[in-house]
Amino acid sequence: MIFLGLIVALAAAVVGVAVVLDNTGSAQMSAFGHEIPGITQEWHVFMAGAVVAIVFMAGLTVATLGFRRAMNMRRELRDLRDEHEESLQTLEMERRRLQQALAQARRGMGDQPSVPAQRVAPN
């Protein structure tokens, strides 16, 4: 995939150089009703278009990276919420189990007479 990308980039560069070298006629360019200074030949127009295309692609790249980052953050947050919910459920089950064990222990102590512990004197 990297190799294919490099071949496409090289082909685009070759076409760009060919367009610049073959288009030497005079030209003028205007945008928003104003003439753009410094654009006097056809290859200048091509280069201006190339610069606009590069800026456009950079903007799309930044937007895509931001979108991916936001999606990853949302996914991570959702996973953390799920993990937290599982943890709370586990703790709730453990609390209930301990309450039942405590209740059984208290019932078992109610059957036995309550005798205070006696101290044994050391020999």
Secondary structure, DSSP 4 states (H G I P E B T S, - for coil): -HHHHHHHHHHHHHHHHHHHHH--SB---EETTEEPTT--BHHHHHHHHHHHHHHHHHHHHHHHHHHHHHHHHHHHHHHHHHHHHHHHHHHHHHHHHHHHHHHHHHHHHHHS---PPPPPPP-
